[in-house]
């Protein structure tokens, strides 16, 4: 058997290493793009601040680092908040510097009072969180020898340069729209809720899985909060005329209602159903609901429309089963708590059916706007 030359082993190892590096880079594509955006924004802010001969151009660079976010809407939000906070802080700092120039012996008191007032303002308007920092730097920084109004104007100019460069970098370099974050969040939420429904299906069929329902609900709440943030960022993009938002505010509310439905279903299934004949129809209905939920979410990302007919047939079969139990007097023979669980499951599934229909309609509206 011929021996492999050392050079062949080196080439093989090199190819293997390159493939692993490419796979790792592909898995971190979003993070790499963000790093490139931040780096480009920093370089552009530094060059522009140097060209304009700003005395403290590093604040433009700091601002570029701070405001560049993962999506255009988030960058715009950070830029606006940074600019507003700087303007308020610069004006407050200019006023405090004027008093400090007249009564230098009370410099510490003036500083503390100014920061206290701005901190109170930030507690009311968190978007102005940059104001206290700006005021403090103006009072104890290297611009204390300048006229207060000139120092304030320069600080605003430096922040403006960094903010504009940050927005431009996010818009031009691997542009990421908040709408993509909304679509991704909707799919994540739909997947989490469908997984919970699938777990209930397994329980009804006698093969429960190892799902941690508390963790699943925690993950779901976190995903819903992330979706609300993405919708807010998409609103900012739409208001700036830099993109159009197709998802309405009703979609997050519908997803919250669906989350409540999954909680209600879970509460009725924490123990085996007291009416075993209802379990197969309930399992089929929940399975169809999970499939319809995933299909509706995929539609937002360009996938095919979910099968409404199969979903409606599963719902009709479940209703027929419930009516059959009532007609045969099964529910009358149950204890109060057991009967409450049976009717609670029926009520929860009816709500789930209605809210899933509403969810699919909201998705259809979003797709129509996008087209």
C-alpha angles and dihedrals in degrees: 000000000000117000119238113244118240090241090058091052090050092051091048092048090047092052091047091050091048091051091051091048092050091049091049091049091049090051090053097040094126093050092047092051091050091050090052091049093051092046093050091047092051092050093047093046092050092048094047094046090050092048091051090044093229108183093225101027092157087080088065088053092047090050093050090053092048101045101044105098137171094271137031093244092053091048092051091049092050091046094050092047092047092049095046092047091049093050092050092044093046093051092047090046091050091052092047091048089054091055091043091054090054097042107024092165088068094051094122093049092048090050094050094046092048093050092046092053093047092045089054089050092049091052087059097038109027090183087075093062091126092062100083092047092050093049093049093050091050091052100045103017132094094278095070090103091060130085105273094235093049091048090050092049092050092049091051090047092051092049091045091054091051093046095048092047091048093052091045092051092050091046097047107029113067090328112221117195122206088230088071089054090050092052092047092048092049091052091047092050092046090050093050093048092045090051090054091050090048089054090053089050090055090049092051090050092051099253105097117188130220094263115153099217095190092054091043091054091046090052090048093052091049091050091049090052090050090051091053089052091050091050090051090051090048088052089054091051092049092048090052090053089234093117142358122249115219100177115086126220088248092072097071090046090052091050090051089053090050089051089053089050092055089051091051092049091050093052091056093048101049085107131027113285114265087220104057093183089066095056099080094050092044091049092050091048094050091046090052089047092054091048092048091048093053091045094052091050091049089052089065088058093050100274127137122283116269119254104264094178095058090046092051092047092053089049092049091050090051092050091049090052092050091049090049091054091051094047092049091051094241094135092049091061093054126099115254095257092046092048089049090055093050094049090040090057091048091050093047093050091049089053090046091052092050095045093047089054089050090048092053091049091052089051091049090052091051092049091049092052092048092051 
